[in-house]
Amino acid sequence: MKQQIPAGQEAIGHIVAFYDRGSLHLGLVSAFEAPNYRVLLPDEHIVIVNASRIILWSMDSYDLHIATLADFTMHVNAQGLPEIMIDAEGLNLIDIANNMHLGDDYQIFALLMHLKANPQRYLQKHDLYFQRSPESEAGYLQEIEKQEARRLYLEDVLEVAKHPNSCVEPVFRATLLHDLRLLLQNERIDDLAKILKNAGNINPASLREALGDTLALSDPPLLDSGLPIAFLNVELNDSLLRPKPAVNPVTAFCIDDEDSRDFDDAISLEGMTDGYLLGIHVSNLADYIDRNHALFAEAKARVSSLYLPSGLVAMLPPKYSERLFSLRAGEDKPVLSLFARFDLNFNMLESHFKTGYIRVSHNYCYREVDKARHDEAWQPLFRIANDFFAQRGIAEKNDDQRYAYKLTAEGKDLRFKQIDLYSPARKMIEELMIFYNRQLADFALNHQIPVLFRNIKQFFDEEKQWQNSTAYLDTSAGHHPGIGAEAYLHCSSPIRRFVDLLNQMQVVEYLRRGSYAFSDRELELYIPPIEKRLLLLRETAQRSERYWMLRFIEQKMLHSPLEGKLKGVINGKCRVELQPWRKQILLALDAIPQEDVFNFVAYDIDWDKMLLKADLIC
């Protein structure tokens, strides 16, 4: 049997099967109007159908009457079909009917309806049908279940988008916020984007803020970035690996900023008859989590803590970063320690890494230590740190680089905090952490431990004068001119940086078992997503600082003289470094300044373009 397809006027009176808006219909051809057919439906409506949309024609013609369709459908539904067997190569509908010895219209239409009604059993590719294997059938049913769950999810999204302040179930909220973050990072989630558009062009950043994925102080550049803020993973409360009880902990102390909330490094110095024993201790997260723990996945996704004027976006939840993992006064904590022994003349004799415990005696701030720096108890530590700096052969910072300015929002009030980069205590801690990271880089090289090194790529002009440099991660060590080391890595802040956590886990696994937590190839695969996320973090920090700098000017400096340093001109707008804070903004001026350093008065802010409107002061 071969299906005969009637043409033109000969098609009138034939039953056809066709798709309209995704649904299969039966109809009766009532007229031909080239190149289309008028088709009568069971509900007496007439539709215009192109021949290309018709997938099956009846062999016989029938009376042009609405009852014909009802009678035909009744006969089709009454058909009992024998077992259907389809060759692995696939068959078209008529060949299947021939193999089953089906001869009339009712049987062939019944076969079509059966095949279409059971897509879990029969796969159609173009004009051929294939019989699914049990595995394929199970996979299809799972996909249908997944699609139905997604449909219901999008219905709920539409309701939440229309009523964002309504009560939202936690698991649904976590899923939606995860999708909104990806959407803001330019990932394609077409169905979600369509829902938000249909709900009234809902801004994903505004919706995530309404759902609580925000800081206490709203930060538009942060919200727009899609970076995670709130911790959504319910598995973050999974049980942790438990460190062994502390045995003979070393007494140590921390030195950090006075507003620091997470302490990940501590110092100890023991005077001995023949010299000194310096200990640099870093919170040992490898004693609590492994690569399969949800906290590791969270750190991997976030890559680093982010410090903004509006607040801290931590890499790990506060219950861990500020309490369990933090080296807080009065508590015993597991650490990865570097011990270095010096003689009485402060010559280093030996050093080694060791896992162990410390008992934190005090959490100092830099200001406290600066005031006490001339006390005899602090002198050996300052002497050691100063010697480390001298041995690195790095030039001292210029006086104009002495102070950094940190813009912070305290409630609605914006303030600048001046940070003395020449603070003796700050320089001391900086040198000790550099020493720790350098020593660990050498230790990894000497013991062939795969780690992520922090290398520097330099760019020079034609006269070979240093122009610029950029840092990058690599599993091979490279010269680090800024540190003065042939190998360097980060491992001193595992609470705040994912790379430090990776390196720490590698070294701890080697010290304990002589093996590695990650292969060299696994570490290489981590590099691209880490560097991509670091770039987004830097860009977000710059946009956030620019936004809050404009807010600061709006709050305190409009119509007041300001000093700027011209850094460049972009599309007629000046990129200016504001003095003395050294924060860059875009400036719209009536004329381009003739001098690199100039004065101006700001009179308005264009928030859409994120720039300051100002007049030059002669």
C-alpha positions as CSV (number, residue, x, y, z in Angstrom):
1,M,0.0,0.0,0.0
2,K,1.2,3.5,-0.9
3,Q,-0.7,6.5,0.3
4,Q,-2.2,8.5,-2.6
5,I,-2.2,12.2,-1.9
6,P,-5.1,14.0,-3.7
7,A,-4.4,17.3,-5.3
8,G,-6.4,20.4,-5.8
9,Q,-10.1,20.0,-6.0
10,E,-9.7,16.2,-5.7
11,A,-8.8,16.7,-2.1
12,I,-12.4,17.9,-1.2
13,G,-14.1,15.4,1.1
14,H,-10.9,13.8,2.3
15,I,-10.0,13.5,6.1
16,V,-6.7,15.0,7.0
17,A,-4.5,15.0,10.1
18,F,-2.5,18.2,10.7
19,Y,-0.7,20.2,13.4
20,D,-2.0,23.6,14.5
21,R,-0.3,25.5,17.3
22,G,1.4,22.4,18.6
23,S,-1.7,20.1,18.7
24,L,-2.7,17.3,16.3
25,H,-6.2,17.8,14.7
26,L,-8.5,15.8,12.4
27,G,-10.4,17.7,9.8
28,L,-12.4,17.4,6.6
29,V,-11.2,19.3,3.5
30,S,-14.2,21.4,2.3
31,A,-12.6,23.5,-0.4
32,F,-9.3,24.2,-2.2
33,E,-8.0,27.8,-2.6
34,A,-4.6,27.4,-4.1
35,P,-2.2,26.8,-2.5
36,N,-4.2,26.2,0.7
37,Y,-7.1,24.1,1.8
38,R,-10.2,25.0,3.8
39,V,-10.6,22.4,6.5
40,L,-13.7,21.8,8.6
41,L,-13.0,21.0,12.3
42,P,-15.3,19.0,14.7
43,D,-16.4,22.2,16.4
44,E,-17.6,23.5,13.0
45,H,-14.8,26.1,12.7
46,I,-13.0,26.4,9.4
47,V,-9.2,26.7,9.3
48,I,-6.9,27.5,6.4
49,V,-4.2,24.8,6.1
50,N,-1.2,24.7,3.8
51,A,-0.5,21.3,2.2
52,S,3.0,21.2,3.9
53,R,1.3,21.0,7.3
54,I,-0.8,17.9,6.5
55,I,0.8,14.7,7.7
56,L,-1.8,12.1,6.7
57,W,-4.6,12.0,4.1
58,S,-7.5,9.5,4.0
59,M,-7.5,7.2,1.0
60,D,-11.3,7.6,0.6
61,S,-13.4,10.7,0.4
62,Y,-16.4,11.4,2.6
63,D,-19.6,13.4,2.8
64,L,-19.1,17.1,3.5
65,H,-21.0,17.1,6.8
66,I,-19.9,17.8,10.4
67,A,-21.3,14.4,11.4
68,T,-18.8,12.8,9.2
69,L,-15.9,13.8,11.5
70,A,-17.7,12.6,14.6
71,D,-18.4,9.2,12.9
72,F,-14.9,8.9,11.6
73,T,-13.3,9.7,15.0
74,M,-15.6,7.1,16.7
75,H,-14.4,4.4,14.3
76,V,-10.8,5.4,14.7
77,N,-11.0,5.2,18.5
78,A,-12.7,1.8,18.3
79,Q,-9.8,0.3,16.4
80,G,-7.7,-2.4,18.2
81,L,-4.2,-2.4,16.9
82,P,-1.9,-5.5,16.9
83,E,1.6,-5.2,18.5
84,I,3.7,-2.6,16.8
85,M,7.3,-3.6,15.8
86,I,9.6,-1.1,14.2
87,D,13.0,-2.0,12.7
88,A,16.0,-0.3,14.4
89,E,16.6,1.7,11.1
90,G,13.2,3.3,11.5
91,L,10.1,3.2,9.3
92,N,7.6,5.7,8.0
93,L,3.9,5.6,8.9
94,I,2.8,3.8,5.7
95,D,5.5,1.2,5.9
96,I,4.6,0.4,9.5
97,A,0.9,0.1,8.4
98,N,2.0,-2.3,5.6
99,N,4.0,-4.5,8.0
100,M,0.9,-4.6,10.3
101,H,-1.4,-5.4,7.3
102,L,-3.5,-2.3,8.0
103,G,-5.7,-1.6,5.0
104,D,-8.4,1.0,5.7
105,D,-8.4,4.7,6.8
106,Y,-9.7,4.0,10.3
107,Q,-6.8,1.6,11.1
108,I,-4.1,3.9,9.6
109,F,-5.4,7.0,11.4
110,A,-5.7,4.9,14.6
111,L,-2.0,3.9,14.1
112,L,-1.0,7.6,13.7
113,M,-2.9,8.7,16.8
114,H,-1.4,5.8,18.8
115,L,2.2,6.7,17.7
116,K,1.6,10.4,18.5
117,A,-0.1,9.7,21.8
118,N,2.9,7.6,23.1
119,P,6.1,9.6,22.4
120,Q,7.7,7.8,25.4
121,R,7.6,4.6,23.4
122,Y,8.1,5.9,19.8
123,L,10.7,8.5,18.7
124,Q,10.0,10.4,15.5
125,K,12.8,11.9,13.4
126,H,11.6,13.6,10.3
127,D,9.3,11.1,8.6
128,L,10.6,8.0,10.4
129,Y,9.5,6.4,13.6
130,F,11.8,4.5,16.0
131,Q,10.9,2.2,18.9
132,R,12.6,3.4,22.1
133,S,14.7,1.2,24.2
134,P,13.8,0.9,27.9
135,E,16.6,3.3,28.7
136,S,15.5,5.8,26.1
137,E,11.9,5.5,27.4
138,A,13.0,6.2,31.0
139,G,15.1,9.2,29.8
140,Y,12.2,10.6,27.9
141,L,9.8,10.3,30.9
142,Q,12.4,12.0,33.1
143,E,12.8,14.9,30.6
144,I,9.0,15.3,30.5
145,E,8.9,15.4,34.3
146,K,11.7,17.9,34.3
147,Q,9.9,20.1,31.7
148,E,6.7,20.0,33.7
149,A,8.6,21.0,36.9
150,R,10.1,23.9,35.0
151,R,6.7,25.0,33.7
152,L,5.3,25.0,37.3
153,Y,8.5,26.8,38.5
154,L,8.0,29.5,35.8
155,E,4.4,30.0,36.8
156,D,5.6,30.6,40.4
157,V,8.2,33.0,39.1
158,L,5.5,35.0,37.4
159,E,3.6,35.3,40.6
160,V,6.6,36.3,42.6
161,A,7.7,38.9,39.9
162,K,4.2,40.4,40.2
163,H,4.2,40.2,44.0
164,P,7.8,40.3,45.2
165,N,7.0,41.0,48.8
166,S,4.9,37.8,49.2
167,C,6.1,34.9,51.3
168,V,8.4,32.7,49.3
169,E,9.4,29.0,50.0
170,P,13.1,28.8,50.8
171,V,14.0,26.2,48.2
172,F,12.1,28.0,45.5
173,R,13.8,31.3,46.5
174,A,17.3,29.7,46.3
175,T,16.6,28.4,42.8
176,L,15.2,31.7,41.6
177,L,18.0,33.7,43.0
178,H,20.5,31.4,41.4
179,D,18.9,31.8,38.0
180,L,18.7,35.6,38.5
181,R,22.4,35.7,39.2
182,L,23.2,33.8,36.0
183,L,20.9,36.0,34.0
184,L,22.7,39.1,35.3
185,Q,26.0,37.5,34.3
186,N,24.7,37.3,30.7
187,E,23.9,33.6,30.8
188,R,21.1,32.6,28.5
189,I,18.0,31.6,30.4
190,D,15.4,32.4,27.7
191,D,12.3,31.1,29.5
192,L,13.1,33.1,32.6
193,A,13.9,36.3,30.7
194,K,10.6,35.9,28.8
195,I,8.6,35.5,32.1
196,L,10.2,38.6,33.6
197,K,9.4,40.6,30.4
198,N,5.8,39.4,30.5
199,A,5.5,40.4,34.1
200,G,6.2,44.1,33.2
201,N,9.9,44.1,32.2
202,I,11.0,43.2,35.7
203,N,14.7,44.0,36.4
204,P,16.4,40.9,37.6
205,A,18.6,43.0,39.9
206,S,15.5,44.6,41.5
207,L,13.9,41.2,42.0
208,R,16.9,39.7,43.6
209,E,17.1,42.6,46.0
210,A,13.4,42.2,46.8
211,L,14.1,38.5,47.6
212,G,16.8,39.5,50.1
213,D,19.9,38.7,48.0
214,T,21.5,42.0,49.0
215,L,23.6,43.8,51.6
216,A,22.1,45.8,54.4
217,L,22.9,48.8,52.3
218,S,21.7,48.5,48.7
219,D,24.6,48.5,46.2
220,P,23.3,48.8,42.6
221,P,26.6,47.8,40.8
222,L,26.8,44.7,43.1
223,L,23.2,43.8,42.4
224,D,23.7,44.3,38.6
225,S,26.8,42.1,38.6
226,G,25.0,38.9,39.4
227,L,27.6,38.0,42.0
228,P,26.3,35.9,44.8
229,I,25.6,37.8,48.1
230,A,23.3,35.8,50.3
231,F,24.1,32.2,51.0
232,L,21.4,30.0,49.5
233,N,22.8,26.5,49.7
234,V,21.0,24.6,52.5
235,E,23.7,22.0,52.4
236,L,26.2,24.5,53.9
237,N,25.1,23.2,57.3
238,D,26.4,19.7,56.4
239,S,28.5,18.1,59.1
240,L,32.1,19.1,59.1
241,L,35.2,17.0,59.5
242,R,36.2,17.4,63.1
243,P,39.8,18.2,64.1
244,K,41.4,16.1,66.7
245,P,41.4,17.7,70.2
246,A,44.1,20.4,70.7
247,V,47.3,19.0,72.2
248,N,49.9,21.5,73.6
249,P,48.7,24.5,71.6
250,V,51.1,27.3,70.8
251,T,50.1,30.6,72.3
252,A,49.7,33.2,69.5
253,F,48.1,36.5,68.7
254,C,46.4,38.1,65.7
255,I,47.0,41.6,64.2
256,D,44.5,43.0,61.8
257,D,42.3,46.0,60.9
258,E,40.2,47.2,63.8
259,D,37.0,46.5,61.9
260,S,38.1,43.0,60.8
261,R,35.6,40.2,61.4
262,D,37.6,37.2,60.2
263,F,41.0,36.4,61.5
264,D,42.9,33.8,59.4
265,D,46.5,34.4,60.5
266,A,48.3,34.7,63.8
267,I,51.9,35.1,65.0
268,S,53.9,33.7,67.8
269,L,57.5,34.5,68.9
270,E,59.3,32.5,71.5
271,G,62.6,33.7,73.0
272,M,65.2,30.9,73.6
273,T,68.6,30.8,75.1
274,D,70.2,30.7,71.6
275,G,67.8,32.8,69.6
276,Y,64.1,33.0,68.6
277,L,61.4,30.7,67.3
278,L,59.0,32.5,65.0
279,G,55.6,31.0,64.2
280,I,53.3,32.1,61.5
281,H,50.0,30.3,61.8
282,V,47.1,30.2,59.3
283,S,43.7,28.8,60.0
284,N,43.6,25.3,58.8
285,L,40.3,24.8,56.9
286,A,41.5,21.5,55.5
287,D,40.9,20.1,59.0
288,Y,37.2,20.9,58.6
289,I,36.2,20.4,55.0
290,D,37.3,18.3,51.9
291,R,36.6,18.7,48.2
292,N,33.2,17.1,48.5
293,H,31.8,19.5,51.1
294,A,29.2,22.1,50.2
295,L,31.5,24.8,51.8
296,F,34.2,23.9,49.3
297,A,31.7,24.2,46.4
298,E,30.6,27.6,47.8
299,A,34.2,28.9,48.0
300,K,34.8,27.6,44.5
301,A,31.8,29.5,43.1
302,R,32.6,32.8,44.9
303,V,36.4,32.6,44.6
304,S,37.1,35.5,47.0
305,S,35.6,37.7,49.6
306,L,34.7,41.1,48.2
307,Y,35.2,44.3,50.2
308,L,32.9,47.2,49.1
309,P,32.0,50.6,50.6
310,S,28.5,49.1,51.2
311,G,29.9,46.1,53.1
312,L,31.5,42.7,52.9
313,V,30.4,40.0,50.6
314,A,32.1,37.0,52.2
315,M,33.4,33.9,50.5
316,L,32.1,31.7,53.3
317,P,29.1,32.2,55.6
318,P,29.7,34.3,58.8
319,K,29.1,31.3,61.1
320,Y,32.2,29.8,59.6
321,S,34.3,32.7,58.4
322,E,33.8,34.9,61.5
323,R,33.4,32.2,64.2
324,L,34.4,28.5,63.6
325,F,37.3,29.1,61.2
326,S,38.4,32.5,62.6
327,L,41.3,32.7,65.0
328,R,39.5,34.4,67.8
329,A,40.9,35.3,71.2
330,G,40.4,32.7,73.9
331,E,39.9,29.8,71.5
332,D,42.0,26.8,70.4
333,K,42.1,26.5,66.6
334,P,43.8,24.1,64.1
335,V,46.4,25.8,61.9
336,L,49.0,25.2,59.2
337,S,52.1,26.7,60.8
338,L,55.5,27.9,59.5
339,F,58.1,27.8,62.2
340,A,61.4,29.6,61.5
341,R,64.3,29.5,64.0
342,F,66.7,32.5,64.3
343,D,70.0,32.9,66.2
344,L,70.6,35.8,68.6
345,N,71.7,38.0,65.6
346,F,68.5,37.2,63.8
347,N,70.0,35.0,61.1
348,M,67.5,32.4,60.1
349,L,68.8,28.9,60.7
350,E,66.0,26.7,59.6
351,S,62.3,26.6,58.8
352,H,59.6,23.9,58.5
353,F,55.8,23.6,58.0
354,K,53.6,21.7,60.5
355,T,50.0,21.2,61.2
356,G,49.0,21.8,64.8
357,Y,47.0,24.0,67.1
358,I,47.3,27.5,68.6
359,R,45.6,29.2,71.5
360,V,44.8,32.8,70.5
361,S,45.7,35.1,73.4
362,H,44.6,38.4,71.8
363,N,43.2,40.0,68.6
364,Y,45.2,43.2,68.2
365,C,44.5,46.0,65.8
366,Y,47.3,47.7,63.9
367,R,46.8,50.9,65.9
368,E,47.4,49.1,69.2
369,V,50.6,47.5,68.0
370,D,51.9,50.8,66.5
371,K,51.5,52.5,69.9
372,A,53.4,49.6,71.6
373,R,56.1,49.1,68.9
374,H,58.9,50.5,71.1
375,D,58.2,48.1,73.9
376,E,60.9,45.6,74.3
377,A,58.6,42.6,73.8
378,W,57.8,43.7,70.2
379,Q,61.3,44.6,69.1
380,P,62.4,41.1,67.9
381,L,59.4,40.7,65.7
382,F,59.9,44.1,64.1
383,R,63.5,43.4,63.6
384,I,62.8,40.1,61.8
385,A,60.1,41.7,59.6
386,N,62.5,44.6,58.7
387,D,65.2,42.1,57.8
388,F,62.8,40.2,55.5
389,F,62.0,43.4,53.7
390,A,65.7,44.3,53.3
391,Q,66.5,40.8,51.9
392,R,63.8,41.2,49.3
393,G,65.6,44.2,47.8
394,I,62.4,46.1,47.1
395,A,62.4,49.9,47.1
396,E,60.4,51.7,49.8
397,K,57.1,53.3,48.7
398,N,57.1,56.9,47.8
399,D,55.7,59.4,50.4
400,D,52.8,60.2,48.1
401,Q,51.8,56.5,48.3
402,R,51.8,56.5,52.1
403,Y,48.0,56.7,52.6
404,A,45.1,54.8,51.1
405,Y,41.6,55.9,51.6
406,K,38.8,53.5,52.2
407,L,35.3,54.7,51.6
408,T,32.7,53.2,53.9
409,A,29.0,53.7,54.5
410,E,28.0,53.8,58.1
411,G,24.2,53.8,57.9
412,K,23.4,56.6,55.5
413,D,26.6,58.5,56.2
414,L,29.6,58.1,53.9
415,R,33.1,58.5,55.3
416,F,36.7,58.1,54.3
417,K,38.9,56.1,56.5
418,Q,42.6,56.9,56.1
419,I,44.9,53.9,56.1
420,D,48.6,54.4,56.8
421,L,50.4,52.0,54.6
422,Y,53.6,52.9,56.4
423,S,52.1,51.7,59.7
424,P,54.9,49.7,61.3
425,A,52.5,47.0,62.4
426,R,50.9,46.8,59.0
427,K,54.3,46.5,57.3
428,M,55.4,43.9,59.8
429,I,52.3,41.7,59.1
430,E,52.7,42.2,55.3
431,E,56.3,41.0,55.5
432,L,55.5,38.0,57.6
433,M,52.7,36.9,55.3
434,I,55.0,37.4,52.2
435,F,57.6,35.3,54.0
436,Y,54.9,32.6,54.7
437,N,53.8,32.5,51.1
438,R,57.3,32.5,49.7
439,Q,58.4,29.7,52.0
440,L,55.4,27.6,51.1
441,A,56.0,28.2,47.4
442,D,59.6,26.9,47.9
443,F,58.3,24.0,49.9
444,A,55.9,23.0,47.2
445,L,58.7,23.2,44.6
446,N,61.1,21.2,46.6
447,H,58.6,18.4,47.3
448,Q,56.9,18.5,43.9
449,I,53.5,19.3,45.3
450,P,51.1,20.6,42.7
451,V,49.9,24.1,43.6
452,L,48.7,27.3,42.0
453,F,51.5,29.8,41.8
454,R,50.9,33.5,41.5
455,N,53.1,34.8,38.6
456,I,53.6,38.2,37.1
457,K,53.7,39.1,33.4
458,Q,55.4,42.4,32.7
459,F,54.9,44.7,29.7
460,F,57.6,47.0,28.5
461,D,57.8,49.9,26.0
462,E,60.4,50.2,23.2
463,E,63.1,51.5,25.6
464,K,62.5,48.5,27.9
465,Q,61.2,50.7,30.7
466,W,58.7,49.0,32.9
467,Q,55.2,50.1,31.9
468,N,52.6,47.6,33.4
469,S,52.2,44.2,34.8
470,T,49.4,41.7,35.4
471,A,49.2,38.7,37.8
472,Y,48.1,35.3,36.6
473,L,47.8,31.8,38.1
474,D,49.8,28.8,36.9
475,T,50.9,25.4,38.1
476,S,54.4,26.3,37.1
477,A,56.4,28.8,39.1
478,G,57.5,32.1,37.6
479,H,59.6,35.1,38.8
480,H,57.5,37.6,40.9
481,P,59.3,41.0,40.7
482,G,56.9,42.7,43.0
483,I,57.9,40.3,45.8
484,G,61.4,39.7,44.8
485,A,60.9,35.9,44.6
486,E,61.5,33.2,42.0
487,A,58.3,31.5,43.2
488,Y,55.3,32.8,45.0
489,L,51.8,31.7,45.9
490,H,48.9,32.7,48.1
491,C,48.0,30.5,51.1
492,S,47.8,32.9,54.0
493,S,44.0,33.7,53.7
494,P,42.0,30.5,53.1
495,I,38.9,32.1,54.7
496,R,38.9,34.9,52.2
497,R,40.4,33.4,49.0
498,F,39.7,30.1,47.2
499,V,43.2,29.8,45.7
500,D,44.6,29.9,49.3
501,L,42.2,27.2,50.3
502,L,43.3,25.0,47.4
503,N,47.0,25.4,48.1
504,Q,46.4,24.8,51.8
505,M,44.5,21.6,51.2
506,Q,47.4,20.4,48.9
507,V,50.1,21.0,51.5
508,V,48.1,19.6,54.4
509,E,47.4,16.4,52.5
510,Y,51.1,16.1,51.7
511,L,52.2,16.6,55.3
512,R,49.7,14.1,56.6
513,R,49.6,11.4,54.0
514,G,52.4,12.1,51.5
515,S,49.7,12.5,48.8
516,Y,47.8,15.3,47.1
517,A,44.2,16.5,47.3
518,F,44.2,17.6,43.7
519,S,46.3,16.5,40.6
520,D,48.2,19.0,38.6
521,R,45.6,18.7,35.8
522,E,42.7,19.3,38.2
523,L,44.4,22.5,39.4
524,E,44.9,23.6,35.8
525,L,41.2,23.2,35.1
526,Y,40.4,25.4,38.1
527,I,42.4,28.4,36.7
528,P,40.1,29.7,33.9
529,P,36.9,29.9,36.0
530,I,38.9,31.4,38.9
531,E,40.4,34.1,36.8
532,K,37.1,34.8,35.1
533,R,35.4,35.3,38.5
534,L,38.3,37.4,39.7
535,L,37.9,39.7,36.7
536,L,34.2,40.2,37.5
537,L,35.0,40.8,41.2
538,R,37.5,43.5,40.2
539,E,35.1,45.2,37.8
540,T,32.3,45.1,40.3
541,A,34.5,46.6,43.0
542,Q,35.5,49.4,40.6
543,R,31.9,50.2,39.6
544,S,30.8,50.0,43.2
545,E,33.5,52.4,44.4
546,R,32.7,54.8,41.6
547,Y,29.0,54.7,42.5
548,W,29.7,55.4,46.2
549,M,32.2,58.1,45.3
550,L,29.4,59.9,43.4
551,R,27.1,59.4,46.4
552,F,29.8,60.8,48.7
553,I,30.1,63.9,46.4
554,E,26.4,64.2,46.3
555,Q,26.1,64.1,50.0
556,K,29.0,66.3,51.0
557,M,30.8,68.0,48.1
558,L,28.3,69.4,45.5
559,H,29.0,73.0,44.7
560,S,32.4,72.8,46.5
561,P,35.8,73.1,45.0
562,L,37.5,69.8,44.2
563,E,40.9,68.8,42.9
564,G,41.4,66.3,40.2
565,K,44.2,64.6,38.3
566,L,43.5,64.0,34.6
567,K,44.1,60.3,33.7
568,G,42.6,60.2,30.3
569,V,39.7,61.3,28.0
570,I,37.0,58.9,26.9
571,N,34.4,60.0,24.3
572,G,34.8,63.6,25.5
573,K,34.5,62.7,29.1
574,C,37.5,63.0,31.5
575,R,38.7,60.1,33.6
576,V,39.8,61.9,36.7
577,E,41.5,60.8,39.9
578,L,40.0,62.8,42.8
579,Q,42.6,64.2,45.3
580,P,43.5,63.3,48.0
581,W,41.5,60.1,47.9
582,R,42.9,58.8,44.6
583,K,39.5,57.5,43.5
584,Q,38.6,57.7,39.8
585,I,35.4,59.0,38.3
586,L,34.1,60.2,34.9
587,L,33.8,63.9,34.6
588,A,31.7,65.9,32.1
589,L,33.3,69.3,31.8
590,D,32.7,72.4,29.6
591,A,36.3,72.1,28.4
592,I,39.2,69.6,28.6
593,P,41.7,70.7,31.3
594,Q,45.0,72.1,30.0
595,E,46.9,70.9,33.1
596,D,47.2,67.4,34.5
597,V,46.1,68.7,37.9
598,F,43.1,71.1,38.0
599,N,40.3,72.4,40.1
600,F,36.6,72.1,39.4
601,V,33.1,72.5,41.0
602,A,30.6,69.7,40.6
603,Y,27.0,70.8,40.2
604,D,25.1,67.6,39.2
605,I,25.3,63.8,38.8
606,D,24.1,61.8,35.8
607,W,23.2,58.5,37.4
608,D,22.3,56.8,34.1
609,K,25.8,57.4,32.8
610,M,27.5,57.3,36.2
611,L,29.3,60.6,35.7
612,L,29.8,63.9,37.5
613,K,28.9,67.2,35.8
614,A,31.2,70.0,36.7
615,D,32.7,73.4,35.7
616,L,36.4,74.1,35.5
617,I,37.8,76.6,38.0
618,C,40.5,78.9,36.4
